[in-house]
């Protein structure tokens, strides 16, 4: 997941925090399949919504940025 973070986020969010968050979600929910995906793209910025069978891990209007590829920009 760390590789999916924007450059700015990779510079401010410790990789250990990302690993811990992913491990916690996996322990709590197991491996889950995304049930929906929607992106609102405006140039190099996007707001992305993706949902899962568990509301607690849904992401609503999550900011992404294009940096020679799309990266999560929610630090």
Helices and strands as residue ranges (DSSP letters): G 2-4, H 7-12, H 15-29, E 36-42, E 45-51, G 55-57, E 59-66, E 70-72
